[in-house]
Structure formats: C-alpha cells, structure tokens
Amino acid sequence: MQTVSLKLSPTEFHFRAKRLLDHIKRQQLSGAVLFDNFHVTYYTGFAFIPTERPICFAMNADGERALFVPRLEVEHAKAEAQAERVESYVEYPGNPHPMKQFAEILRRLEIREKIGADNDGYPWILGYQGEALSSLTGAQIIAVNPFVEHQMMLKSDAEIALIRESCKWGNLAHRLLQKYTRVGANETEVSIRAGNEATLAMIDALGSLYRSQSMWSRGASAGYRGQIGRNAAIPHALTTNAIFMPGDVLVSGANAPMWGYNSELERTMIIGAASAEQKKFFEHTVALQDTALAAIKPGAKCGDVDCAVRAYFDQHDLMSYWRHHSGHAIGLRYHEGPFLDVGDDTTIEPGMVFTVEPGLYAPHPSTSSGQAVGGFRHSDTVVVTQDGIEALTYYPRDLASLTIPV
C-alpha cells in the first residue's frame, strides 16, 4: 500500500537543489550559501526558529549540500533536513566564533573566490554580531536572491496542494468565527474559540498527516486583529479586545499553515443591517476585487493589476480611501514577492499564487451622519493557471452572507 502524506517528498527537494546547482554552474560560482531561514527551509525542508545562533546552508559546484547549525538543533536537523551533511558548533557567541568555523567548512567544500549568497553574512538579528562572509572568505559575493526568489514564486503541484488544504481549514475557522461573533462578545474570546475548534477538527481529520511547521501558529486561526468598528479603517491594526457593537464593520482574516505553506482568507462583515454608506463601500470593495481578479493572467505584469484597480479608484473618486497595493504572493512566507503593485514589473506566470485584496478605508464619515464608516477588504488566494486563475479560497463574498444578525 502507498503511504499517504501531505509532507513534501525528498524528490521535491532534490529537484529544487538541482535547479540551484544549475544556476551555480551557469554563473560559474564555486557554490551557494543561504542564510535566510525561508531559503534554508525551501531547499532542505528543515523548518526552524531563526535566532542569534547562525544557521546556514551551503552547496558546492558538485552538488554536495551541508547544513550548519548550533548544537541545540543537531538532532532536529538530522531528522528533518534534506542534506548530505549536518555540521554543528557548540554555541553562539562561542570561541571560536561560529562563522569562523563555517568559513572552514566552506574551504573544505571548495566554496571560495566567487560565492553566490543571499546575504553577505548571517543577518544581525536578536543581537547577533559577526564578520561578513566576504571578509571571512576573501571571496567575491554574488547575489543569488533574484534566482532563489523567482524559483520560490513558481509553486509546484505539491506546493499548490498544500495551499489548497490550508484554504480548506482556514475556511472552517472563518465559518466558526462568523458563527460566534455577536453583540456583546469579546474579540479575543471569539477568535480563540474559532481557531481552537477548527484546529481540533483538523487534527481529528488529518492526524499525523498534519504539521503547521510554522513559527507563529500551531494550527488554524481566524480573527479580527483589532479591525473592528472605527479601527476597521486601520489596515494593520492590533488586537484591542474589543466588544462587538451593533453597526460595527469587521475586517476578518483566517489561515491554516500546512507544512509551512500559507493561504489568506479575509472578509468584511457588518453587525446588523448595513447603512446606505456601508453598503456603498461594500459594493465598491467587491467591484475592486473583481477588477483585480480579471486583470491577473499569464503574460501580464503585476503592476498592470494594480493599475486597473487604481483606475477604478480614480473613476469613482475613491482615492482618498486608498491605503495599499492590490495583493501579494504567498507561500512559505505569509507575504512574498511579487507584489500586485504599480512598481512591480514582474511578469505573471502559471504557478504563481497571490492574495488579492484591494481595500477601502474610511476613518471619517463622508456624509452628515457623523458616524465613522470603517474599513472594507476581502482577500482571496488564487493560483495562476495556463489561461487565467483558479480561486483556492471559496468563502461567500456577498453582503447578505456576511451580515451578522443583531
């Protein structure tokens, strides 16, 4: 019998490594060194929490892969990483400094003189300090970020399957969030209840097939992140433990990391019958998202999508309510490039996965009612196909379905 697993197979990681090796050879590099934790995860399958302790991935021009980790990660790395060698150091700062040991490993791998890297040394995070890679090795450092990021943009069938599964459980979490949201309830209470119940259902259904493999979340989640009532007009608000009131506009979000892969579902909901002004903004929100979705197609530029959306804003005299671009790619990172923004000339290709989320934000009343309107944003996750897009999220978008009774 064939064993069923949601986890990416070793073949997937061998293919990724082969693509990186081809790039190393084309550019006549002695090898590549990666420090970004998502880059390391992408090529090895080893997911970890980045700290001041350096974790580095290296591949030489012969295709030999090595992972360099602190002692506390050795067993973890050996169990999870797709790499021929796992090398370790005792601790950071340590004596000698870990990066001096890493330089010696690179010498043994014959990675020298011309090295492809995503950063000239381990980033200075959480108090880390250390020499640049160029200083340690005396090598010329060639940026490999454009190649690595482009490879990550184009999702395989296996990656898309994980994002699709993520959408399913994010959908359940949002269903529960809407069900439990009521006048007088607390934002935090409702969010925790919805996320916990969705996660428990997911664990019951998937069992050992599931891992979140996320440093931020253990399972499905849904909530408002403070975008409630007047605060709904703050696109990236923070939770305030708000109490739901009649007339509140709510901007919600749901997700379920699936072996590290993310999706995004966001909706605008209203408690009680929508006012004329709320209804107007809601209808514009749906039209803006439809405009963006229609503009996403293979061969178009990412900036073309945002231009179409901004044209709608201009046509309907809505630019005073504009706050951000129309969307972004998503995958191992919750936000990835490319971006649906006028400044991004990336050509849209099949296999790219985007969140599509133009929004309207009205912190002040635009009529004589004196009542703040709030914020309005739907977000859906879509994958680019050979001839258009396929929506992976499927929660209702109409006002009747998103009205919460008083």
C-alpha positions as CSV (number, residue, x, y, z in Angstrom):
1,M,0.0,0.0,0.0
2,Q,1.2,3.5,-0.8
3,T,1.6,5.7,2.3
4,V,-0.4,9.0,2.0
5,S,1.4,12.1,3.2
6,L,0.9,15.8,2.9
7,K,4.6,16.4,3.5
8,L,6.7,17.3,0.5
9,S,8.7,14.4,-0.8
10,P,12.5,14.1,-1.0
11,T,12.1,14.2,-4.7
12,E,10.7,17.7,-4.4
13,F,13.8,18.9,-2.5
14,H,16.2,17.1,-4.9
15,F,14.5,18.9,-7.8
16,R,14.9,22.3,-6.1
17,A,18.5,21.6,-5.3
18,K,19.1,20.6,-8.9
19,R,17.7,23.9,-10.1
20,L,20.0,25.8,-7.7
21,L,23.0,23.7,-8.9
22,D,22.2,24.5,-12.5
23,H,22.3,28.2,-11.6
24,I,25.6,27.8,-9.8
25,K,27.1,26.2,-12.9
26,R,25.6,28.8,-15.3
27,Q,27.0,31.6,-13.2
28,Q,30.4,29.9,-12.8
29,L,30.1,30.1,-9.0
30,S,32.1,27.9,-6.6
31,G,28.9,27.3,-4.7
32,A,26.0,29.0,-2.9
33,V,25.4,30.0,0.7
34,L,22.0,30.8,2.1
35,F,21.2,32.4,5.5
36,D,17.5,33.4,5.2
37,N,15.5,30.9,7.2
38,F,12.9,30.6,4.5
39,H,15.5,30.0,1.8
40,V,17.1,27.3,4.0
41,T,13.7,25.7,4.6
42,Y,12.9,25.8,0.9
43,Y,16.0,23.8,-0.2
44,T,16.3,21.5,2.8
45,G,12.8,21.0,4.4
46,F,14.3,22.0,7.7
47,A,12.0,24.5,9.4
48,F,13.3,26.3,12.4
49,I,13.0,29.5,14.5
50,P,15.8,31.9,13.5
51,T,17.6,33.4,16.5
52,E,21.0,34.9,17.2
53,R,22.5,31.5,16.6
54,P,23.5,31.2,12.9
55,I,22.0,28.5,10.7
56,C,23.4,28.3,7.2
57,F,23.0,26.2,4.1
58,A,25.8,25.6,1.6
59,M,26.0,23.8,-1.7
60,N,29.2,23.4,-3.8
61,A,29.6,23.1,-7.5
62,D,29.5,19.3,-7.2
63,G,26.0,19.5,-5.7
64,E,27.1,18.5,-2.2
65,R,24.8,20.1,0.4
66,A,25.8,21.0,4.0
67,L,23.7,22.5,6.8
68,F,25.5,24.3,9.6
69,V,23.6,24.5,12.9
70,P,24.1,25.1,16.6
71,R,24.4,22.1,18.9
72,L,20.8,22.5,20.2
73,E,19.5,21.9,16.6
74,V,21.7,18.9,15.6
75,E,19.1,16.1,16.2
76,H,16.3,18.3,14.8
77,A,18.3,19.0,11.6
78,K,19.4,15.4,11.1
79,A,15.8,14.2,11.4
80,E,14.3,16.8,9.0
81,A,16.9,18.2,6.6
82,Q,17.5,17.0,3.0
83,A,21.3,17.5,3.1
84,E,24.3,15.2,2.8
85,R,26.0,16.7,5.8
86,V,24.9,18.4,9.1
87,E,27.8,20.3,10.7
88,S,27.5,21.9,14.1
89,Y,29.1,24.4,16.5
90,V,28.8,24.5,20.3
91,E,27.0,27.8,20.9
92,Y,26.9,31.5,19.9
93,P,28.9,33.7,20.6
94,G,31.3,30.8,21.4
95,N,35.0,30.7,21.0
96,P,35.9,30.4,18.1
97,H,33.0,32.4,16.6
98,P,30.7,30.0,14.7
99,M,31.2,31.9,11.5
100,K,34.9,31.2,11.6
101,Q,34.0,27.5,11.8
102,F,31.6,27.9,8.9
103,A,34.4,29.5,6.8
104,E,36.5,26.4,7.4
105,I,33.6,24.2,6.2
106,L,33.3,26.3,3.0
107,R,37.0,25.9,2.4
108,R,36.7,22.1,2.7
109,L,33.7,22.2,0.3
110,E,35.9,24.3,-2.1
111,I,33.4,27.1,-2.0
112,R,35.7,30.1,-2.5
113,E,36.7,33.0,-4.7
114,K,33.2,33.5,-6.2
115,I,30.3,32.6,-3.9
116,G,26.6,33.0,-4.6
117,A,24.8,34.1,-1.4
118,D,21.5,35.7,-0.3
119,N,23.3,37.9,2.2
120,D,26.9,38.8,2.9
121,G,26.9,37.0,6.2
122,Y,24.4,36.0,8.8
123,P,21.8,38.8,9.4
124,W,22.2,40.8,12.6
125,I,19.0,39.6,14.3
126,L,18.2,39.2,18.0
127,G,21.6,40.6,19.0
128,Y,23.8,38.6,16.6
129,Q,27.1,40.1,15.6
130,G,29.7,38.7,13.2
131,E,32.0,39.2,10.3
132,A,30.7,39.5,6.7
133,L,31.0,36.4,4.5
134,S,33.3,38.3,2.1
135,S,35.6,39.2,5.0
136,L,35.8,35.7,6.3
137,T,36.5,34.1,3.0
138,G,38.1,36.8,0.9
139,A,35.6,35.8,-1.8
140,Q,33.6,37.8,-4.3
141,I,29.9,37.6,-3.2
142,I,27.3,37.3,-6.0
143,A,23.7,37.8,-5.1
144,V,21.5,34.8,-5.7
145,N,18.3,36.3,-4.3
146,P,16.7,37.0,-7.7
147,F,17.1,33.4,-8.8
148,V,16.0,31.9,-5.4
149,E,13.0,34.2,-5.1
150,H,11.9,33.5,-8.6
151,Q,12.1,29.8,-8.1
152,M,10.0,30.2,-4.9
153,M,7.4,32.2,-6.8
154,L,6.5,29.3,-9.1
155,K,4.7,26.7,-7.0
156,S,4.8,23.0,-7.8
157,D,1.7,20.9,-7.9
158,A,2.7,19.6,-4.4
159,E,3.0,23.1,-3.0
160,I,-0.3,24.2,-4.5
161,A,-1.9,21.1,-2.9
162,L,-0.7,22.2,0.5
163,I,-2.0,25.7,-0.1
164,R,-5.4,24.3,-1.2
165,E,-5.5,22.2,2.0
166,S,-4.7,25.3,4.0
167,C,-7.6,27.1,2.4
168,K,-10.0,24.4,3.5
169,W,-9.2,24.7,7.2
170,G,-9.0,28.5,7.1
171,N,-12.5,28.3,5.6
172,L,-13.7,26.3,8.6
173,A,-12.0,28.6,11.1
174,H,-13.7,31.6,9.5
175,R,-17.1,29.8,9.5
176,L,-16.8,29.4,13.2
177,L,-15.6,33.0,13.7
178,Q,-18.7,34.3,12.0
179,K,-20.9,31.9,13.9
180,Y,-19.6,33.0,17.3
181,T,-19.4,36.8,16.6
182,R,-22.3,38.5,18.3
183,V,-23.1,41.8,20.0
184,G,-21.5,41.9,23.5
185,A,-18.9,39.2,22.8
186,N,-15.2,39.9,23.1
187,E,-12.9,39.8,20.0
188,T,-10.2,37.7,21.7
189,E,-12.7,35.2,23.1
190,V,-14.4,34.6,19.7
191,S,-11.0,34.4,17.8
192,I,-9.6,31.8,20.3
193,R,-12.7,29.7,20.2
194,A,-12.9,29.6,16.4
195,G,-9.2,28.9,16.0
196,N,-9.1,26.2,18.6
197,E,-12.2,24.4,17.4
198,A,-11.1,24.5,13.8
199,T,-7.6,23.2,14.8
200,L,-9.1,20.3,16.8
201,A,-11.3,19.3,13.9
202,M,-8.3,19.5,11.5
203,I,-6.3,17.3,13.9
204,D,-9.2,14.8,14.1
205,A,-9.4,14.6,10.3
206,L,-5.7,14.6,9.4
207,G,-4.0,13.2,12.5
208,S,-0.3,12.6,11.9
209,L,-0.6,13.8,8.3
210,Y,-0.6,17.4,9.7
211,R,2.1,19.7,10.8
212,S,1.8,23.5,10.8
213,Q,5.6,23.8,10.5
214,S,5.1,27.5,11.4
215,M,6.9,29.6,14.0
216,W,3.8,31.6,14.5
217,S,0.8,29.2,14.6
218,R,0.1,25.7,15.7
219,G,-3.0,25.3,13.5
220,A,-6.0,27.0,12.0
221,S,-6.8,30.5,13.1
222,A,-9.3,33.3,12.5
223,G,-9.8,36.7,14.0
224,Y,-10.1,40.4,13.5
225,R,-6.7,41.8,14.7
226,G,-8.4,44.8,16.1
227,Q,-10.2,45.8,12.8
228,I,-13.5,46.4,14.5
229,G,-15.8,49.4,14.2
230,R,-13.7,52.6,13.7
231,N,-10.5,50.6,14.0
232,A,-11.5,48.7,10.8
233,A,-10.2,51.7,8.9
234,I,-6.6,50.8,10.1
235,P,-5.4,48.2,7.6
236,H,-2.8,46.7,10.0
237,A,-4.4,47.3,13.4
238,L,-3.6,45.4,16.5
239,T,-6.0,43.5,18.8
240,T,-7.7,45.7,21.4
241,N,-10.0,43.0,23.0
242,A,-12.9,45.0,21.6
243,I,-16.6,44.2,22.4
244,F,-18.8,43.9,19.3
245,M,-21.4,46.5,18.9
246,P,-24.4,46.9,16.5
247,G,-23.4,48.7,13.3
248,D,-19.7,47.6,13.6
249,V,-17.8,47.0,10.4
250,L,-15.5,44.0,10.9
251,V,-12.5,43.0,8.8
252,S,-11.6,39.4,9.5
253,G,-8.8,37.0,8.5
254,A,-8.3,33.3,8.5
255,N,-5.4,30.9,7.7
256,A,-4.1,27.4,8.5
257,P,-0.4,26.9,7.9
258,M,0.1,23.5,6.2
259,W,3.6,22.1,6.4
260,G,4.7,25.7,6.4
261,Y,2.6,26.8,3.5
262,N,0.0,29.6,4.0
263,S,-3.2,30.9,2.4
264,E,-5.2,34.0,3.1
265,L,-8.9,34.5,3.5
266,E,-10.2,37.9,4.6
267,R,-13.8,39.2,4.6
268,T,-15.7,42.4,5.5
269,M,-18.7,41.7,7.7
270,I,-21.2,44.0,9.3
271,I,-23.2,43.6,12.5
272,G,-26.8,44.4,11.8
273,A,-28.3,45.9,8.6
274,A,-25.8,47.9,6.7
275,S,-26.3,51.6,6.4
276,A,-26.5,53.1,2.9
277,E,-22.9,54.3,3.2
278,Q,-21.6,50.9,4.4
279,K,-23.5,49.2,1.6
280,K,-21.9,51.6,-0.9
281,F,-18.4,50.9,0.3
282,F,-19.0,47.1,0.5
283,E,-20.2,47.1,-3.2
284,H,-17.1,49.0,-4.2
285,T,-14.9,46.5,-2.3
286,V,-16.4,43.6,-4.3
287,A,-16.0,45.5,-7.6
288,L,-12.4,46.4,-6.8
289,Q,-11.6,42.8,-6.1
290,D,-13.3,41.7,-9.3
291,T,-11.3,44.2,-11.2
292,A,-8.0,42.8,-9.8
293,L,-9.0,39.2,-10.4
294,A,-9.9,39.9,-14.0
295,A,-6.5,41.5,-14.6
296,I,-4.4,38.6,-13.3
297,K,-3.4,36.5,-16.3
298,P,-0.2,34.9,-17.6
299,G,1.9,37.4,-19.5
300,A,0.5,40.4,-17.8
301,K,2.7,42.5,-15.4
302,C,2.0,42.6,-11.7
303,G,1.8,46.3,-12.0
304,D,-0.9,46.0,-14.6
305,V,-3.2,44.6,-11.9
306,D,-2.7,47.4,-9.5
307,C,-3.1,50.0,-12.4
308,A,-6.5,48.5,-13.2
309,V,-7.5,48.7,-9.6
310,R,-6.3,52.3,-9.2
311,A,-8.2,53.2,-12.4
312,Y,-11.4,52.1,-10.7
313,F,-10.5,54.2,-7.6
314,D,-10.0,57.2,-9.9
315,Q,-13.1,56.6,-11.9
316,H,-15.3,56.5,-8.7
317,D,-13.4,59.3,-6.9
318,L,-12.2,56.9,-4.2
319,M,-8.5,57.6,-3.9
320,S,-8.9,59.3,-0.5
321,Y,-9.9,55.8,0.8
322,W,-6.9,54.0,-0.8
323,R,-4.1,52.7,1.5
324,H,-2.2,49.9,-0.1
325,H,-1.4,47.8,-3.2
326,S,-3.8,45.2,-4.5
327,G,-2.1,42.0,-3.2
328,H,1.0,39.9,-2.9
329,A,2.3,36.4,-3.5
330,I,2.0,33.9,-0.7
331,G,3.7,30.5,0.1
332,L,6.2,29.7,2.8
333,R,6.1,33.4,3.8
334,Y,2.8,35.0,4.6
335,H,3.9,37.9,2.4
336,E,6.1,37.0,-0.6
337,G,7.1,38.7,-3.9
338,P,6.0,39.5,-6.5
339,F,3.5,42.2,-5.4
340,L,0.4,43.5,-7.2
341,D,1.7,47.0,-7.2
342,V,2.4,49.6,-9.9
343,G,6.1,49.4,-9.0
344,D,6.4,45.7,-9.7
345,D,7.2,44.8,-13.3
346,T,7.3,41.0,-12.7
347,T,5.6,39.0,-15.5
348,I,2.8,36.9,-14.1
349,E,3.4,33.2,-14.8
350,P,1.5,29.9,-14.2
351,G,2.2,28.5,-10.8
352,M,2.3,31.9,-9.0
353,V,-0.1,32.1,-6.0
354,F,-1.5,35.5,-5.0
355,T,-3.7,37.0,-2.4
356,V,-6.0,39.6,-4.0
357,E,-7.0,42.2,-1.5
358,P,-7.7,45.8,-2.6
359,G,-9.3,47.7,0.3
360,L,-11.2,50.9,1.1
361,Y,-10.6,52.7,4.4
362,A,-12.9,55.5,5.7
363,P,-11.9,56.6,9.1
364,H,-14.1,59.7,9.0
365,P,-17.7,59.9,7.9
366,S,-18.3,61.0,4.3
367,T,-21.9,62.1,4.9
368,S,-23.6,64.3,7.5
369,S,-24.4,61.2,9.7
370,G,-21.3,61.9,11.8
371,Q,-20.6,58.1,12.1
372,A,-17.3,56.7,11.1
373,V,-17.7,54.1,8.3
374,G,-14.7,51.8,8.9
375,G,-12.6,49.6,6.6
376,F,-13.6,47.2,3.8
377,R,-11.4,44.4,2.4
378,H,-11.9,41.0,1.0
379,S,-8.9,38.8,0.3
380,D,-8.8,35.6,-1.6
381,T,-6.0,33.2,-2.5
382,V,-5.7,32.4,-6.2
383,V,-3.3,30.3,-8.3
384,V,-2.3,31.4,-11.9
385,T,-3.1,28.8,-14.5
386,Q,-2.2,28.5,-18.2
387,D,-5.2,30.6,-19.2
388,G,-6.2,32.6,-16.2
389,I,-6.6,31.9,-12.5
390,E,-8.2,29.4,-10.1
391,A,-9.6,30.6,-6.8
392,L,-8.4,28.4,-3.9
393,T,-10.5,30.2,-1.3
394,Y,-14.3,29.9,-1.6
395,Y,-16.0,31.8,1.3
396,P,-19.1,33.9,0.3
397,R,-18.4,37.5,-0.7
398,D,-21.9,38.9,-0.8
399,L,-23.3,41.3,1.8
400,A,-26.3,39.1,2.8
401,S,-23.9,36.2,3.6
402,L,-21.6,38.5,5.6
403,T,-24.2,40.3,7.7
404,I,-24.3,39.2,11.3
405,P,-27.7,39.4,12.9
406,V,-28.2,41.6,16.0
